[in-house]
Amino acid sequence: MLTSKERAYLRGLANGIDAIFQIGKGGINENQLKQINDALEKRELVKIHVLENSFLNTRAVCDEVAAILGAEPVQAIGKKFIIYKESKENKTIDLSLVKSGGR
C-alpha cells in the first residue's frame, strides 16, 4: 500500500510519460494484461488511456487491472490512469527516498 507521499512522488514521475496502452470498448483481455505486466516489470510505472468510446469507468478499470496484476493504483483522472509495481529485475524507482523525506 502506497502512502500519500509516495503516491504524490509517483504522480510527479508519471507527469512526463505518455500512455502506452489503450483500453477500448472490449474491455481488458488476457493479452493486454500480459503486456501491461511486462511493461510494469520493465518500467515500474505505466500510464494507460481508456478510450472515450469504451464507456468504462476509469477508476474501476484502474482498480481491476491493479488487483489482477498485483500493482498499486497511483492515480485515475479523466480517461487516464497510472499504476505502479515494483520490478524484480529492473528496479529504477526508489521509494525509500520518499519515506525518509528526501527527494
Secondary structure, DSSP 8 states (H G I E B T S, - for coil): ---HHHHHHHHHHHTT----EEE-TT---HHHHHHHHHHHHHHSEEEEEE-GGG---HHHHHHHHHHHHT-EEEEEETTEEEEE---SS-----THHHHTT--
